[in-house]
Amino acid sequence: MLDVVPVMPVVVIDDATRAVPLARALVAGGLPAIELTLRTPAALDAIRAIAAEVPEILVGAGTVVRPEQAKLAQEAGARFLVSPGATPALLDAMAGTGLPFLPGTSTVSEVLAVLEAGFTEMKFFPAEAAGGAAYLKAIASPVPDARFCPTGGITAATAAAYLALPNVGCVGGSWLAPADVVEAADWGRIEGLAGEAAGLRG
């Protein structure tokens, strides 16, 4: 799950009609994966459209914050799930779908709780606010079994520092699909950003 792409595009979609060309632009740029956050009413429709029309991209649902959202995302065609945090009910719901998922963590205690539940791959959020690359470097030795996709505040300029860490498999990047670029339907710009991100690896 963490080794599909070096940068996972984290996208907020307000208009589901933008989803398919956006997904195609990411694939053309070399990033065949997308995390569509469940922050807007259009999100599930966007996932459905991408799942139906762009099968070559791995489409997932992010910002899963309620147990029932896990099943709704799966039914829409999501192939993985991401949550900003992890409660026992949310972990059970995501695991119950049978899909790969990244439960959110931001403290060592949360990391240990997720490991105790049997999961080694997780999200680190909000990455920059929670201590950044230095924090993940510091916990690599005490919790070597945990691997992360840090997300939140990471930019094209800071991504490489995370990707150089042994416990980071990929980073989440919202800079790949800025709202104004999506609104302008500038798919060439998104393809270019994706191409730059696809080459990132520490």
PESUL-V75969 format. One record per helix or strand. SS is the DSSP state (H for helix, E for strand). FROM is the first residue (numbers start at 1). LEN is the number of residues. If there is no record, write none. Layout:
ss=SS from=FROM len=LEN
ss=SS from=FROM len=LEN
This chain:
ss=E from=7 len=5
ss=H from=16 len=14
ss=E from=33 len=5
ss=H from=43 len=11
ss=E from=58 len=5
ss=H from=67 len=10
ss=E from=80 len=3
ss=H from=88 len=9
ss=E from=100 len=6
ss=H from=108 len=9
ss=E from=121 len=4
ss=H from=132 len=8
ss=E from=147 len=5
ss=H from=159 len=5
ss=E from=168 len=6
ss=H from=174 len=4
ss=H from=179 len=5
ss=H from=187 len=12
